Amino acid sequence: MHAVACGDKDAFADLYDAIAPSVLGVVRAVLRDVAQSEEVAQDVLVEVWRTAPRYRSDRGSVTNWILTLAHRRAIDRVRSAEASAARDHRAAALDRTPEYDEVSEEVELRLEREQVRRCLRTLTDLQRQSVTLAYYRGLTYREVAEQLSVPLGTVKTRLRDGLIRLRDCLGVSA
């Protein structure tokens, strides 16, 4: 490896002949695609030639260093392919997103909100308070009862009656 780090092409050719089948095997185990495996294996061996001076014998054998590079490069290729597929999937989903008229949608939402407000005004005070606390503030039946200082059964009845009246007022079919 020292000779390869010094730029000895014959030493690299010997190293290449000895390690290339193992590199291809490691890469192929991860990628499973022959063409991509060959491409990644070639990239790894070029990287070995370029980065040979960085090899440190105190951290492991030459074979382990090269095979670790190969495994990491193969994993990077898989991650890159997955990220690319995810981007393509998101782009395809955006292409299928129907165009909509923001103005008309906003108008519809405002009309619906106004209709709900109008229908809420038709409820009794206890029904309106119960519905508002339960559905707009997210309180439980028990919390609504405590907040309004009325029995739990009364709150449940007022909520049920209020929701039925709202349903009828809004024209929602059950």
C-alpha positions as CSV (number, residue, x, y, z in Angstrom):
1,M,0.0,0.0,0.0
2,H,2.9,2.3,0.7
3,A,4.0,1.9,-3.0
4,V,0.5,2.7,-4.2
5,A,0.5,5.8,-2.0
6,C,3.7,6.9,-3.6
7,G,2.1,6.6,-7.1
8,D,3.5,3.2,-8.2
9,K,1.2,2.1,-11.0
10,D,2.5,-1.5,-10.9
11,A,1.9,-1.8,-7.2
12,F,-1.7,-0.5,-7.8
13,A,-2.2,-3.0,-10.7
14,D,-1.2,-5.9,-8.3
15,L,-3.5,-4.5,-5.6
16,Y,-6.3,-4.1,-8.1
17,D,-6.0,-7.7,-9.3
18,A,-6.0,-9.0,-5.7
19,I,-8.9,-6.9,-4.3
20,A,-11.2,-6.1,-7.3
21,P,-13.2,-9.4,-7.0
22,S,-13.9,-8.8,-3.3
23,V,-14.8,-5.2,-3.9
24,L,-17.3,-6.2,-6.6
25,G,-18.7,-8.9,-4.3
26,V,-19.3,-6.5,-1.4
27,V,-20.9,-3.9,-3.7
28,R,-23.0,-6.5,-5.5
29,A,-24.4,-7.8,-2.2
30,V,-25.7,-4.4,-1.5
31,L,-26.8,-3.2,-4.9
32,R,-27.8,-6.5,-6.6
33,D,-27.6,-4.7,-10.0
34,V,-24.7,-5.9,-12.1
35,A,-24.1,-2.6,-14.0
36,Q,-24.4,-0.4,-11.0
37,S,-22.2,-2.7,-9.0
38,E,-19.5,-2.6,-11.6
39,E,-19.7,1.2,-11.8
40,V,-19.5,1.6,-8.0
41,A,-16.6,-1.0,-7.7
42,Q,-14.7,1.0,-10.3
43,D,-15.4,4.3,-8.4
44,V,-14.1,2.6,-5.2
45,L,-10.9,1.4,-6.8
46,V,-10.3,4.9,-8.3
47,E,-10.8,6.3,-4.9
48,V,-8.3,3.8,-3.5
49,W,-5.7,5.1,-6.0
50,R,-6.5,8.8,-5.2
51,T,-6.7,8.4,-1.4
52,A,-4.0,5.7,-0.8
53,P,-1.8,8.2,1.2
54,R,-4.7,8.5,3.7
55,Y,-4.5,4.7,4.6
56,R,-3.4,4.1,8.1
57,S,-2.2,0.7,9.0
58,D,-2.8,1.2,12.7
59,R,-6.6,1.3,12.0
60,G,-6.8,-2.0,10.2
61,S,-5.7,-4.0,7.2
62,V,-5.6,-2.8,3.6
63,T,-8.4,-5.2,2.7
64,N,-10.7,-4.1,5.4
65,W,-10.1,-0.4,4.6
66,I,-10.9,-1.0,0.9
67,L,-13.9,-3.2,1.6
68,T,-15.3,-0.6,4.1
69,L,-14.9,2.0,1.3
70,A,-16.8,-0.3,-1.1
71,H,-19.6,-1.0,1.4
72,R,-20.1,2.7,2.2
73,R,-20.1,3.7,-1.4
74,A,-22.7,1.0,-2.2
75,I,-24.9,2.2,0.7
76,D,-24.5,5.8,-0.6
77,R,-25.7,4.6,-4.0
78,V,-28.8,2.9,-2.5
79,R,-29.7,6.0,-0.5
80,S,-29.2,8.2,-3.5
81,A,-31.5,6.0,-5.6
82,E,-34.1,6.0,-2.9
83,A,-34.0,9.8,-2.5
84,S,-34.2,10.2,-6.2
85,A,-37.2,7.9,-6.4
86,A,-38.9,9.8,-3.5
87,R,-38.3,13.1,-5.3
88,D,-39.8,11.7,-8.5
89,H,-42.8,10.4,-6.6
90,R,-43.4,13.8,-5.0
91,A,-43.0,15.5,-8.3
92,A,-45.5,13.1,-9.9
93,A,-47.9,13.7,-7.1
94,L,-47.6,17.4,-7.6
95,D,-48.3,17.0,-11.3
96,R,-51.6,15.2,-10.5
97,T,-52.7,17.9,-8.0
98,P,-55.7,19.5,-9.5
99,E,-55.7,23.3,-10.0
100,Y,-58.3,25.1,-7.9
101,D,-59.6,28.5,-7.6
102,E,-58.3,30.0,-4.4
103,V,-60.8,32.9,-4.4
104,S,-63.9,30.7,-4.9
105,E,-62.6,28.3,-2.2
106,E,-62.1,31.2,0.2
107,V,-65.6,32.5,-0.5
108,E,-67.1,29.0,0.1
109,L,-65.2,28.8,3.5
110,R,-66.4,32.2,4.5
111,L,-70.0,31.3,3.6
112,E,-69.8,28.1,5.6
113,R,-68.4,29.9,8.6
114,E,-71.2,32.5,8.4
115,Q,-73.8,29.7,8.2
116,V,-72.3,28.0,11.2
117,R,-72.3,31.3,13.2
118,R,-75.9,31.9,12.2
119,C,-77.0,28.4,13.3
120,L,-75.1,28.7,16.6
121,R,-77.2,31.9,17.3
122,T,-80.3,29.7,17.1
123,L,-79.2,27.5,20.0
124,T,-80.0,28.2,23.7
125,D,-77.3,29.8,25.7
126,L,-76.4,26.6,27.5
127,Q,-76.4,24.6,24.2
128,R,-74.2,27.3,22.5
129,Q,-71.8,27.5,25.5
130,S,-71.6,23.7,25.7
131,V,-70.9,23.2,22.0
132,T,-68.4,26.1,21.9
133,L,-66.5,24.7,24.9
134,A,-66.5,21.1,23.7
135,Y,-65.9,21.6,20.0
136,Y,-64.0,24.8,19.7
137,R,-62.0,24.7,22.9
138,G,-61.6,20.9,23.0
139,L,-62.9,20.4,26.5
140,T,-64.4,17.0,27.6
141,Y,-68.0,16.7,28.8
142,R,-66.8,16.7,32.4
143,E,-64.7,19.8,31.9
144,V,-67.6,21.6,30.2
145,A,-69.9,20.7,33.2
146,E,-67.3,22.0,35.6
147,Q,-66.8,25.2,33.6
148,L,-70.6,25.9,33.4
149,S,-71.3,24.6,37.0
150,V,-74.0,22.3,35.8
151,P,-74.5,18.5,36.2
152,L,-72.7,16.3,33.7
153,G,-76.0,14.8,32.4
154,T,-77.3,18.2,31.6
155,V,-74.2,19.0,29.6
156,K,-74.5,15.8,27.6
157,T,-78.2,16.4,26.9
158,R,-77.6,20.0,25.9
159,L,-74.7,19.0,23.6
160,R,-76.8,16.3,22.0
161,D,-79.8,18.6,21.5
162,G,-77.5,21.4,20.3
163,L,-75.8,19.2,17.8
164,I,-79.1,17.9,16.4
165,R,-80.3,21.5,16.0
166,L,-77.1,22.5,14.3
167,R,-77.3,19.5,12.0
168,D,-80.8,20.4,11.0
169,C,-80.0,24.1,10.6
170,L,-77.0,23.3,8.4
171,G,-78.9,20.9,6.3
172,V,-76.6,18.0,7.0
173,S,-78.1,14.6,6.5
174,A,-77.3,12.0,9.2
